[in-house]
């Protein structure tokens, strides 16, 4: 099993920004689902406004393994000015954008077949029509194709 370590990733902005996600939790939920959580640690933002990555993994009744990876990007309200008493409210999270990748791995699937399915989806999402080597590293690859959850 892999260790839960920091993840550094670039966003899709016009001028890409690097985000470092730090491990903050790793547990087994009451229903048996394993959960690993990473979060940014930007000093100027409250905890609830930090970008997060959550990876869930559970065994289905069929024997297949479901791996769900979720990226959560909170969006802060824009605070402008103050009220008549001179009070300016602290900014807070207005909403969260989420992106989820789910893989269901049959009992008979292999690392290669799981990686192939993941890579085809990624290539379709990125409009890649040429041959691209399958990604075989990283926390989502380990969870989805190798069925390893970080500890």
C-alpha positions as CSV (number, residue, x, y, z in Angstrom):
1,X,0.0,0.0,0.0
2,X,1.2,3.5,-0.7
3,X,1.7,6.2,1.9
4,X,-0.5,9.2,1.9
5,X,1.9,12.1,0.9
6,X,1.6,15.6,-0.5
7,X,0.2,16.0,-4.0
8,X,1.3,18.9,-6.2
9,X,-0.9,19.6,-9.2
10,X,-1.4,22.4,-11.7
11,X,-4.9,23.8,-12.4
12,X,-6.3,24.5,-15.8
13,X,-6.1,28.3,-15.5
14,X,-4.8,30.4,-18.5
15,X,-1.7,30.9,-16.4
16,X,-1.5,27.6,-14.5
17,X,-1.2,27.7,-10.7
18,X,0.4,25.0,-8.7
19,X,-1.7,23.6,-5.8
20,X,-0.1,21.5,-3.1
21,X,-2.6,19.2,-1.3
22,X,-1.6,17.9,2.1
23,X,-2.9,14.6,3.6
24,X,-5.4,15.5,6.4
25,X,-7.4,12.3,7.0
26,X,-7.5,8.6,6.3
27,X,-10.3,6.4,7.8
28,X,-12.8,3.6,7.3
29,X,-16.4,4.8,7.4
30,X,-19.2,2.9,9.2
31,X,-20.3,1.2,5.9
32,X,-16.7,-0.1,5.3
33,X,-15.8,2.5,2.7
34,X,-12.2,3.6,2.9
35,X,-11.7,7.4,2.7
36,X,-8.5,9.4,2.1
37,X,-8.6,13.2,2.1
38,X,-6.1,15.9,1.0
39,X,-6.5,19.6,1.4
40,X,-4.6,22.7,0.4
41,X,-3.2,24.9,3.2
42,X,-3.3,28.5,2.0
43,X,-2.8,30.7,5.0
44,X,-5.0,33.5,3.7
45,X,-8.1,31.2,3.3
46,X,-10.3,29.6,5.9
47,X,-10.2,25.7,6.1
48,X,-13.6,25.4,4.4
49,X,-12.3,27.4,1.4
50,X,-9.4,25.2,0.6
51,X,-9.2,22.9,-2.5
52,X,-9.7,19.3,-1.5
53,X,-9.3,15.8,-2.9
54,X,-11.3,12.9,-1.5
55,X,-10.9,9.3,-2.6
56,X,-13.5,6.7,-1.6
57,X,-13.1,3.0,-2.1
58,X,-15.7,0.3,-1.3
59,X,-16.4,-3.3,-2.1
60,X,-19.7,-3.8,-3.9
61,X,-22.0,-6.7,-3.2
62,X,-21.1,-8.1,-6.7
63,X,-17.5,-8.3,-5.6
64,X,-16.4,-5.4,-7.8
65,X,-14.5,-2.5,-6.3
66,X,-15.8,1.1,-6.7
67,X,-13.2,3.8,-6.5
68,X,-14.5,7.4,-6.4
69,X,-12.1,10.4,-6.7
70,X,-13.6,13.8,-6.0
71,X,-11.9,17.2,-6.4
72,X,-13.7,20.0,-4.6
73,X,-13.0,23.7,-5.5
74,X,-14.7,26.1,-3.1
75,X,-15.5,29.6,-4.5
76,X,-15.4,32.5,-2.2
77,X,-18.0,35.3,-2.1
78,X,-16.8,38.7,-3.3
79,X,-17.1,41.1,-0.4
80,X,-17.3,44.8,-1.4
81,X,-17.6,47.7,1.0
82,X,-19.1,47.9,4.4
83,X,-22.5,48.5,5.8
84,X,-23.7,51.8,7.4
85,X,-22.2,50.9,10.7
86,X,-18.8,50.4,9.2
87,X,-18.8,46.6,9.4
88,X,-17.4,44.5,6.6
89,X,-18.5,40.9,6.7
90,X,-15.8,38.2,6.5
91,X,-15.8,36.5,3.1
92,X,-17.3,33.0,3.1
93,X,-17.7,30.1,0.7
94,X,-20.5,30.9,-1.8
95,X,-20.5,27.5,-3.5
96,X,-18.3,24.5,-4.4
97,X,-17.5,23.1,-7.8
98,X,-16.9,19.3,-7.9
99,X,-15.4,16.9,-10.4
100,X,-15.8,13.2,-9.8
101,X,-14.1,10.2,-11.4
102,X,-15.7,6.8,-10.7
103,X,-14.3,3.5,-11.7
104,X,-16.0,0.1,-11.1
105,X,-13.4,-2.7,-11.2
106,X,-14.8,-6.1,-11.8
107,X,-13.4,-9.0,-9.7
108,X,-11.7,-10.4,-12.9
109,X,-10.3,-7.1,-14.1
110,X,-6.6,-6.5,-14.2
111,X,-4.4,-3.5,-13.6
112,X,-3.9,-3.2,-17.3
113,X,-7.6,-3.3,-18.2
114,X,-8.4,-0.8,-15.4
115,X,-5.6,1.5,-16.6
116,X,-6.8,1.3,-20.2
117,X,-10.4,2.3,-19.3
118,X,-9.1,5.2,-17.2
119,X,-6.7,6.4,-19.9
120,X,-9.4,6.3,-22.7
121,X,-11.7,8.4,-20.5
122,X,-8.9,10.9,-19.8
123,X,-8.0,11.1,-23.5
124,X,-11.7,11.6,-24.4
125,X,-12.0,14.3,-21.8
126,X,-8.9,16.1,-23.0
127,X,-9.8,15.6,-26.7
128,X,-6.6,13.6,-27.3
129,X,-6.9,11.7,-30.6
130,X,-3.3,10.6,-30.8
131,X,-1.5,7.8,-29.0
132,X,-0.7,8.8,-25.4
133,X,1.1,6.5,-23.0
134,X,-1.2,5.4,-20.1
135,X,-0.5,7.3,-16.9
136,X,0.8,4.7,-14.4
137,X,1.7,6.9,-11.4
138,X,-0.2,9.1,-9.0
139,X,-2.7,8.7,-6.3
140,X,-5.8,8.3,-8.5
141,X,-3.9,5.7,-10.7
142,X,-3.0,3.7,-7.6
143,X,-6.5,3.8,-6.2
144,X,-8.4,3.1,-9.4
145,X,-6.1,0.8,-11.4
146,X,-3.9,-0.9,-8.7
147,X,-6.7,-0.8,-6.1
148,X,-4.3,0.6,-3.5
149,X,-5.6,3.1,-1.0
150,X,-3.2,5.4,0.7
151,X,-2.6,4.8,4.4
